[in-house]
Amino acid sequence: MEPLNNTLSTAFRFRNCVIQRFLMMALSTIFLVMLDQAGKILAQKYFTYPVAVIRPFLSFSYVENKGILFGLPFTGMPLLIVNALAVIALLILIFKYVNTKNRATIIPPMMILAGSVGNLIDRLMLGYVRDFIKIGSWPVFNFADILITVGCLLSIVFYQIIFRTYP
């Protein structure tokens, strides 16, 4: 009877560990989405005209982006929403199968998910994405765009390291 009891105890600890990690990922993602939305609300209120922070490198300027990446025009709003939902579903699947013991593998999809959800909230609620960060001559972007970009770059770096280390 003792071996069965140990097996059940181990399975219960493993399940609790997985649930704790999932909750931590979910709470971290929600926190990042809230940070993104808070930044957009503040930008909408305070950056109605450009504010130079480090001239000419960094400024804040509120822009309503009705297009796609970097404000490129696009009229297929339903396609954008379906695409964002597909990305979110894919990332949730990645969370399910990713090795949660290695925290480095959790961070990139969490960042991409938070950025995608942040911009999707804007698209669904407002019909556009609120952008406000301007660096040099680069188009205006937001915190969600940073999360998506950095998450993608970290995915490439982390997965290259992991697959090189563990073929």
C-alpha positions in Angstrom: 0.0 0.0 0.0 2.9 2.3 0.7 4.2 2.5 -3.0 0.7 3.5 -4.2 0.5 6.2 -1.6 3.9 7.6 -2.6 2.8 7.6 -6.3 -0.4 9.5 -5.5 1.6 11.9 -3.3 4.1 12.5 -6.1 1.3 13.0 -8.7 -0.5 15.4 -6.4 2.7 17.5 -5.9 3.3 17.5 -9.6 -0.2 18.6 -10.4 -0.1 21.4 -7.7 3.3 22.5 -9.2 1.8 22.7 -12.7 -1.2 24.6 -11.5 0.9 27.0 -9.5 3.1 27.7 -12.6 0.0 28.1 -14.8 -1.5 30.6 -12.3 1.8 32.5 -12.1 1.9 32.7 -15.9 -1.8 33.8 -16.1 -1.3 36.4 -13.4 1.9 37.7 -15.0 0.2 38.0 -18.3 -2.8 39.8 -16.8 -0.4 42.2 -15.1 1.4 43.0 -18.4 -2.0 43.6 -20.1 -3.1 45.9 -17.3 0.3 47.8 -17.6 -0.3 48.1 -21.3 -3.8 49.4 -20.9 -2.8 51.8 -18.2 -0.1 53.2 -20.4 -2.5 53.7 -23.2 -5.1 55.4 -21.0 -2.4 57.8 -19.6 -1.1 58.5 -23.2 -4.7 59.2 -24.4 -5.1 61.7 -21.6 -1.7 63.4 -21.4 0.0 63.1 -24.8 -2.5 64.7 -27.1 0.4 66.7 -28.4 4.0 65.4 -28.8 6.1 65.5 -25.6 9.9 65.3 -26.3 11.7 63.3 -23.6 15.1 63.0 -25.2 15.2 65.2 -28.3 15.1 64.1 -31.1 15.4 60.4 -30.0 12.4 59.7 -27.8 9.1 61.4 -27.6 5.5 60.5 -26.6 2.7 61.3 -29.0 -0.8 59.8 -28.9 -1.9 58.2 -32.2 -5.0 56.2 -33.1 -3.7 53.4 -35.3 -6.5 52.1 -37.5 -4.2 50.2 -39.7 -1.8 47.3 -39.0 1.9 47.1 -38.2 3.4 50.6 -38.0 0.1 52.2 -39.1 0.1 50.6 -42.6 -3.4 51.0 -44.0 -5.7 47.9 -43.8 -9.4 47.7 -44.0 -10.0 44.1 -43.0 -10.8 44.5 -39.3 -12.6 41.1 -39.0 -9.4 39.5 -40.4 -7.3 41.3 -37.9 -9.5 40.1 -35.0 -9.6 36.5 -36.2 -5.8 36.6 -36.7 -5.3 37.9 -33.1 -7.6 35.3 -31.7 -5.7 32.6 -33.6 -2.4 33.8 -32.2 -3.8 33.8 -28.6 -5.2 30.3 -29.1 -1.8 29.1 -30.4 0.0 30.7 -27.5 -2.3 29.0 -25.0 -1.5 25.7 -26.6 2.2 26.5 -26.4 1.7 27.2 -22.6 0.1 23.8 -22.3 3.1 21.9 -23.9 6.0 24.1 -22.9 8.5 22.8 -20.3 7.3 24.9 -17.3 10.3 23.8 -15.2 12.5 26.1 -17.3 11.2 29.6 -16.7 13.0 30.9 -19.7 10.7 29.0 -22.0 7.6 30.5 -20.3 8.6 34.2 -20.6 8.5 34.7 -24.4 5.1 33.3 -25.1 3.7 35.1 -22.0 5.0 38.4 -23.4 3.6 37.7 -26.9 0.3 36.7 -25.4 0.1 39.8 -23.2 0.9 42.1 -26.1 -1.6 40.4 -28.4 -4.4 40.6 -25.8 -3.5 44.3 -25.1 -3.8 45.3 -28.7 -6.9 43.0 -29.3 -8.7 44.8 -26.4 -8.1 48.1 -28.2 -9.3 46.7 -31.6 -12.5 45.2 -30.1 -13.4 48.1 -27.8 -12.3 51.1 -29.9 -11.8 49.9 -33.4 -8.1 51.0 -33.4 -4.9 50.5 -31.4 -3.6 53.4 -29.2 0.0 54.1 -29.9 2.2 56.6 -28.1 5.9 55.9 -28.1 8.0 57.4 -30.8 11.7 56.7 -31.2 13.6 58.6 -33.8 12.0 58.2 -37.3 10.5 54.9 -36.4 6.7 54.8 -36.5 4.7 55.3 -33.3 4.1 52.1 -31.2 3.0 51.0 -27.8 4.0 48.8 -24.8 2.0 45.8 -26.3 4.1 46.1 -29.5 7.3 46.0 -27.3 6.1 42.9 -25.5 5.3 41.2 -28.8 8.7 42.1 -30.4 10.8 41.3 -27.4 8.9 38.1 -26.8 9.6 37.0 -30.4 13.3 37.9 -30.2 13.6 36.0 -26.8 11.8 33.0 -28.3 14.4 32.8 -31.0 17.3 33.3 -28.6 16.0 30.9 -25.8 14.9 28.2 -28.2 18.2 28.3 -30.1 20.1 27.9 -26.7 17.7 25.2 -25.5 17.8 23.1 -28.7 21.6 23.6 -29.0 22.0 22.4 -25.4 19.5 19.6 -25.5 19.3 18.2 -29.1 
